[in-house]
C-alpha cells in the first residue's frame, strides 16, 4: 500500500489566546475606547488607595489638659478624680492640651466629652492650628448642649484645612467654659478628646 505524504507548512495563524491579547492592546483600539480603559484603571487605583488610607486616632485624656486661671496664671496641681479620667476647671476659664499629630495626616473629626452641671453653661472644645506671629486657625469646634447637665459627648467632621503640616504649624485643643451669665464654672469637667485622622 502506498502512503500519501502531506507536507505541513508552519501555520502563520496565531493561537487564539495571543489573538485575544492583541485585541486588548491600546494600539488596536480606537482612541475613545483606550481613554475609557485608562479612566477605569485610574478609578480602580484611586479606590484601592482610598481603602488603604485607614482611620487612626489620637486620644487626649483629661490629665493631658493644662488649666489657665482667669488672671492668666497657671493652676498648680490636678483638680479632678483620683483616676485621672476627669478634670475640673476649678478657677480656670479654659484649658489647653497638645495634639501631637503625625505630619501629612488628614484630620477627619473631633470628638470630645465633658460635663457642665447647670443649664446656663456649656463646654466648647476647639482643635486649633498655630503658626508663630500669625493668626490661629480654628480647624474644628464641638460643644456640649446648654440643656444637658451630665456627661455629654459631641462630634464634628467639619474640618478646615485638615492636612497636618508640622514643619510650619503646631496643634492643640482648647477647652473653654461658655456661661450665659459670664460666670466661672468650678465643677465643669473635662472627660477626654479624640481626634480621628487618616494617613
C-alpha positions as CSV (number, residue, x, y, z in Angstrom):
1,X,0.0,0.0,0.0
2,X,1.3,3.4,-0.9
3,X,1.4,6.1,1.8
4,X,0.5,9.6,0.9
5,X,2.9,12.1,2.3
6,X,1.5,15.6,3.2
7,X,3.8,18.5,3.5
8,X,2.8,20.5,6.6
9,X,3.8,24.1,6.3
10,X,4.2,26.2,9.6
11,X,1.0,27.9,10.4
12,X,1.1,31.7,10.2
13,X,-2.1,32.0,12.3
14,X,-1.5,32.9,15.9
15,X,-3.1,31.0,18.8
16,X,-6.5,32.3,19.9
17,X,-5.1,33.4,23.3
18,X,-2.5,35.5,21.6
19,X,-5.1,36.9,19.2
20,X,-7.3,37.8,22.2
21,X,-4.5,39.6,24.0
22,X,-3.6,41.6,20.9
23,X,-7.2,42.9,20.6
24,X,-6.8,44.4,24.0
25,X,-3.6,46.3,23.1
26,X,-4.2,50.0,23.1
27,X,-2.7,50.2,19.5
28,X,-5.6,48.0,18.3
29,X,-8.3,50.1,20.0
30,X,-10.0,53.3,19.0
31,X,-8.9,56.4,20.8
32,X,-12.2,56.7,22.7
33,X,-12.1,53.1,23.9
34,X,-8.5,53.5,25.0
35,X,-9.5,56.5,27.0
36,X,-12.3,54.6,28.6
37,X,-9.9,51.9,29.7
38,X,-7.4,54.4,31.1
39,X,-10.1,56.2,33.1
40,X,-11.5,52.9,34.5
41,X,-7.9,51.9,35.6
42,X,-7.4,55.3,37.2
43,X,-10.6,55.0,39.2
44,X,-9.7,51.5,40.3
45,X,-6.3,52.5,41.6
46,X,-7.9,55.6,43.3
47,X,-10.4,53.3,45.1
48,X,-7.6,51.0,46.2
49,X,-5.5,53.9,47.5
50,X,-8.5,55.3,49.4
51,X,-9.2,51.9,51.0
52,X,-5.6,51.8,52.2
53,X,-5.9,55.2,54.0
54,X,-7.1,53.8,57.3
55,X,-8.7,55.7,60.1
56,X,-6.3,56.4,63.0
57,X,-6.9,58.1,66.3
58,X,-5.2,60.4,68.8
59,X,-6.7,60.2,72.3
60,X,-6.2,63.1,74.7
61,X,-7.1,62.2,78.3
62,X,-8.4,64.7,80.9
63,X,-5.0,64.6,82.6
64,X,-3.4,65.9,79.4
65,X,-5.1,69.3,79.8
66,X,-3.3,72.2,81.5
67,X,-5.6,74.8,83.1
68,X,-5.4,78.6,82.9
69,X,-6.9,80.9,85.5
70,X,-8.9,84.0,84.7
71,X,-5.9,86.0,85.8
72,X,-3.6,84.2,83.4
73,X,-1.6,82.4,85.9
74,X,-1.3,78.6,85.8
75,X,-3.2,76.5,88.4
76,X,-0.9,74.2,90.3
77,X,-1.8,70.6,90.7
78,X,-4.6,68.5,89.4
79,X,-8.2,69.2,90.2
80,X,-10.2,66.1,89.3
81,X,-10.9,62.5,90.2
82,X,-8.2,60.2,91.6
83,X,-8.1,58.1,88.5
84,X,-7.1,60.9,86.1
85,X,-10.1,60.3,83.8
86,X,-11.9,63.6,84.6
87,X,-10.6,67.1,85.3
88,X,-12.4,70.1,86.7
89,X,-12.0,73.7,85.6
90,X,-11.8,74.9,89.2
91,X,-10.8,78.6,89.0
92,X,-9.9,78.3,85.3
93,X,-11.8,79.7,82.3
94,X,-10.0,77.4,79.8
95,X,-7.6,74.5,79.5
96,X,-5.1,73.5,76.8
97,X,-3.8,70.2,75.6
98,X,-1.2,69.5,72.9
99,X,-2.3,67.5,69.8
100,X,0.8,65.6,68.6
101,X,-0.4,64.5,65.2
102,X,1.8,62.9,62.5
103,X,3.0,65.1,59.6
104,X,0.9,64.7,56.5
105,X,-2.1,63.3,58.3
106,X,-5.6,64.4,57.2
107,X,-7.8,65.2,60.2
108,X,-11.4,64.0,59.7
109,X,-13.2,64.7,63.0
110,X,-13.0,65.9,66.6
111,X,-14.9,64.0,69.4
112,X,-14.9,65.4,72.9
113,X,-16.7,64.8,76.2
114,X,-17.4,66.8,79.3
115,X,-20.0,67.9,81.8
116,X,-21.5,71.3,82.6
117,X,-23.7,71.0,85.7
118,X,-26.1,73.9,85.0
119,X,-28.5,74.7,82.2
120,X,-26.7,78.1,81.6
121,X,-23.3,76.6,80.9
122,X,-21.7,74.5,78.2
123,X,-18.2,73.4,77.3
124,X,-16.6,74.3,73.9
125,X,-13.7,72.3,72.5
126,X,-11.6,73.7,69.6
127,X,-8.8,72.0,67.7
128,X,-6.5,74.9,66.8
129,X,-3.6,75.3,64.4
130,X,-0.9,77.8,65.4
131,X,1.9,79.4,63.4
132,X,4.0,81.8,65.5
133,X,3.2,85.5,64.8
134,X,0.3,84.5,62.6
135,X,-3.4,84.3,63.3
136,X,-4.6,81.0,64.7
137,X,-6.9,78.8,62.6
138,X,-9.8,77.1,64.4
139,X,-9.9,73.8,62.5
140,X,-12.9,72.2,64.1
141,X,-15.2,73.1,67.0
142,X,-17.5,71.0,69.1
143,X,-19.7,72.0,72.1
144,X,-22.0,70.4,74.7
145,X,-25.6,71.4,74.9
146,X,-26.8,74.0,77.4
147,X,-29.8,71.8,78.3
148,X,-27.6,68.8,79.3
149,X,-26.5,68.6,82.9
150,X,-24.5,65.4,82.8
151,X,-21.6,64.0,80.8
152,X,-22.1,64.6,77.1
153,X,-20.0,63.6,74.1
154,X,-20.1,65.6,70.9
155,X,-18.6,65.2,67.5
156,X,-17.9,67.2,64.3
157,X,-16.3,66.2,60.9
158,X,-16.4,69.8,59.5
159,X,-12.6,70.4,59.5
160,X,-10.9,73.5,58.0
161,X,-7.6,72.9,56.2
162,X,-7.3,69.4,57.6
163,X,-3.8,68.3,56.4
164,X,-1.2,68.4,59.2
165,X,2.0,70.3,58.4
166,X,4.3,70.1,61.4
167,X,7.1,71.9,59.6
168,X,5.2,75.2,59.8
169,X,2.4,74.7,62.4
170,X,1.7,73.3,65.8
171,X,-1.7,71.9,67.0
172,X,-3.6,71.9,70.3
173,X,-7.0,71.6,71.8
174,X,-8.7,74.4,73.7
175,X,-11.4,73.6,76.2
176,X,-13.4,76.6,77.4
177,X,-16.4,77.3,79.7
178,X,-19.2,79.2,78.0
179,X,-21.6,80.5,80.6
180,X,-24.6,82.7,79.7
181,X,-24.1,84.8,82.8
182,X,-20.3,85.2,82.3
183,X,-19.6,83.2,85.4
184,X,-16.9,80.7,86.1
185,X,-17.8,77.0,86.5
186,X,-15.5,75.3,89.0
187,X,-17.3,72.0,88.7
188,X,-17.4,71.9,84.9
189,X,-15.5,68.8,84.0
190,X,-13.5,67.5,81.0
191,X,-13.6,63.8,80.1
192,X,-11.4,63.4,77.0
193,X,-10.9,64.4,73.4
194,X,-10.3,62.1,70.4
195,X,-9.0,63.2,67.0
196,X,-9.6,61.0,64.1
197,X,-7.3,61.2,61.1
198,X,-6.2,59.2,58.0
199,X,-2.6,58.6,56.8
